[in-house]
Amino acid sequence: MDIRTTKLELLKTILETENTDFILRIADFVKKEKVDFWDEMSLSEQSEIKQGIEELDKGKRVSFESFLKKIS
């Protein structure tokens, strides 16, 4: 059985059931399986983003125009 057929059969089963507990367990499982992009980043990337947020929170900002001048 290919993955498309499996997905369709799973969807059909979910749509046809009236078992609330089953639906809630499936929903919970799907939520847990979603990958958070943050967890996919290296610690270095996470650190850089955190540092940038801290700088923004402290009011350290650069206008977009100023940024473009620096990189061109």
C-alpha positions in Angstrom: 0.0 0.0 0.0 1.4 3.4 -0.9 1.5 6.4 1.4 -1.3 8.2 -0.5 -3.6 5.3 0.0 -2.7 5.0 3.6 -3.4 8.7 4.2 -6.8 8.5 2.5 -7.8 5.4 4.5 -6.7 7.2 7.7 -8.7 10.3 6.8 -11.7 8.1 6.0 -11.4 6.4 9.4 -11.1 9.7 11.2 -14.1 11.2 9.4 -16.3 8.2 10.0 -15.7 7.7 13.7 -17.8 9.2 16.4 -15.3 8.2 19.1 -14.3 11.5 20.7 -11.4 10.0 22.7 -10.0 8.5 19.5 -10.1 11.8 17.7 -8.5 13.6 20.7 -5.7 11.0 20.9 -5.0 11.4 17.1 -5.0 15.2 17.4 -2.6 15.0 20.4 -0.3 12.6 18.5 -0.2 14.9 15.5 0.6 18.0 17.6 3.5 16.1 19.3 4.9 15.0 15.9 5.1 18.4 14.4 8.7 19.6 14.2 9.5 23.0 15.6 12.0 24.8 13.4 13.7 26.1 16.5 14.7 22.5 17.4 16.2 22.0 14.0 18.6 25.0 14.4 22.1 24.6 15.7 22.8 26.1 19.2 24.9 28.8 17.5 21.9 29.8 15.3 19.6 29.8 18.4 22.1 31.9 20.3 22.4 34.5 17.5 18.6 34.9 17.3 18.3 35.2 21.1 21.0 37.9 21.0 19.2 39.8 18.2 16.0 39.7 20.2 17.7 41.0 23.3 19.3 43.8 21.3 15.9 44.7 19.8 14.3 44.7 23.3 17.0 47.1 24.5 16.2 49.5 21.6 19.2 48.7 19.5 17.8 48.9 16.0 19.1 49.7 12.6 16.8 51.1 9.9 16.4 49.0 6.8 17.8 51.7 4.6 20.9 51.9 6.9 21.3 48.1 6.7 21.1 48.2 2.9 23.8 50.9 2.8 26.1 48.7 5.0 25.8 45.6 2.9 26.0 47.3 -0.5 
